[in-house]
Amino acid sequence: MTDEALAAAVLAAREALGWSTSALAERSGVSRAMIAKIERAEAQPTAALLGRLSGALGLTLSELIARAEHADGRIARAADQPVWTDPDSGYTRRALSPASGGPLELVEIVLPAGARVAYPADTYAFIHQQLWVLAGVLCFMEGDVEHELAAGDCLMVGPPADCVFSNVQRVPCRYLVALSRR
């Protein structure tokens, strides 16, 4: 996915709601200047920043990425699944589910050794999630509660809270996020 495609998807989602850059800035907590840079493809947003924008726009991060990929249909072939890499942490996010929607969305995450990604509670305001660790160990801070999840462990994420995903191991952590709208 190109920065230009992501820029166009953010702009289109904002304009579809009839919001100004100021309105999106107020709802997301992201500055107007940064939103303008993202919409002009002059800045490569981090996962946390995209999470704040997508949450404010009423989209999951995967929906926003799928829009950037112009994906549709009922099947998502492995070769066509949108993959996005966070420029800050190096984590990769693969949208496994077809973009045509449905009540369930599946996302595969690979969190590199030593990586840490934080998301504000607003990111989770309208979704229910479960995390299933496929390989490695995931440290997940949900508000003030820390969960250490090993391969095979599955956690149902609670009510919206500031969250931090981290990998303190020396090997990548791979996990699946299953999410649906609340």
N, C-alpha and C positions, 0 to 999 in steps of 0.2 A: 504494500500500500504506500502510495506517495504522500508526502506532506501536503501537496496540493489537493489530493482527494479528501484527506482528513479535514483540511481547511474548508473545502466546499461543503462537506457534510455538517460541520459545526454551524457555518453560516446559514445553510438551508434550514436546519432544525430551529435556529433562532428566529429566522424570518417567518417560518411556518407558524410560529406562535405569535407573530406580530410584535416581537420584543425588540427594543433598541439594545445597543451594546451596554448601555447603562443599566437597563432592566436585568440583563443576564448577569452583569457584574454584581448587582445587588443581591440577586438570588443565589449566586454561586460562591460569592466571596473572592472571586478572581477579578483582578483589576481590569478596567476598560482597556488600558493600553495593552495588556497581555492578550486579552480576547481579540483585539484588533490585529495584533501580530500573528496570532494563531490563524485567524480568518484570512490573512494575506499570505499564509505559509512562510512567514518570516521567523517563526519560532517553532521548535519541535517540543510539544507539551509532554510533561511527565505523566506517569500513570495517575498520581494523586491529583494533578491538575485536570486531566481528562475525566477522572471520576467525579470531581466537583462540578464540572461543566455538564456532563451527561446526566448526573443526578438532578441538577437544576432544570435541565431540559425535559425531564421526565423519561429519560432513556437509560437503559443499562449501557455500560461501556461497550459491550459486545454489539448492541444494536447500533450504536454510533459508528463503530468500526465497520459493521456490515453495510451500513449506508454508504460509507466511504468506498467500499468495494463494489457497490451496486449489485449485491448478491440477492438472488431471489430463488424461488422454487422450493420443492419439498425435500430435496436431497442435497447434502453438502459433501461433495467429494473431497477426500483428504487433500488433494492437490489444489483445490479451490478454496479451502477454508482460510479466511483472513487471519494472518498472524501479525501481531504488532509487538514491537520491542520498546520497552521503556528506556529512554535515553539516560536516565539517572541511574537506575539499578541494574539494567541489562535483563530484567525479567521479560519473558515472552508470554504472550497471551494468544491462544488459538481459539477462535470461535468455532466450536464443533457443530453446533446446531444450524439447520437451515435458517436463512434470514427471513423466510416468509412468516415466521412467527409461531405461535402456539403458546400454550401456558408454561412450557418448560424450556429452559435454555441451559446448554452445557458448554463449559469453557475449560480448556486445559491450560494450566499455568506451569511454567518452569521458572523457579526462583533460584538464581545462581548462588553458589557458596558465598556466605557473608552478606547477601543482599537483604535490604529492608525496605518495605513500602508501606506508607501510612495513608489511610483514607479517613476523611471526616464522617461523622454520623449521617450527614445529609445524603451521602452516597447510598446508604442502605434504607432510606426513609420509605421507599415504595417496593422493596423486594424482600423475599424470604430466600435464605441461602443454606446450603449444606456444603461442607468441605470434606472431600475424601482424598486422603493422601495415598498416592500411588507408589512413590519411591522417596526415600530420604526422611527427614524430620522437619516438620513445620512448627514454628513457634508463632502462635496467634494470640495477640493481645486484643481482648474485646472489652473496651473500657478499662477497668482496673483488674480484670480477670485474665490470667495467662493460661493458655492451653498448649501443651506440648503434644503434637500429634505425630505418630509414627506411621509407617506404611500399613495400610489397611484400616486405620482409624478414620472414623467419620464423625463430624461435629455439625450439629444444627446450630446455626448462628442465631443468637438471641435478638432482642429488640435493638433498634438502631443505636449504635455507640461508636465513638471514635475507635478505629481498629488499626492494628499494625501487623503485617505479615513479615516474618523474618526467618532467615535460614542461617543458623549459627554453625552449621556443619561445614565440612570441607568438600562436600559433594553437592550437586544440585538437588533441589527438592522439586518433585513433580506432583501436582495435585489437580483434582477435578473440582470445579465449582458447579453445582446444580442450583439454578435459581428460578424463581417464579415471582410474579407480581403479587403483592399483598392484597 
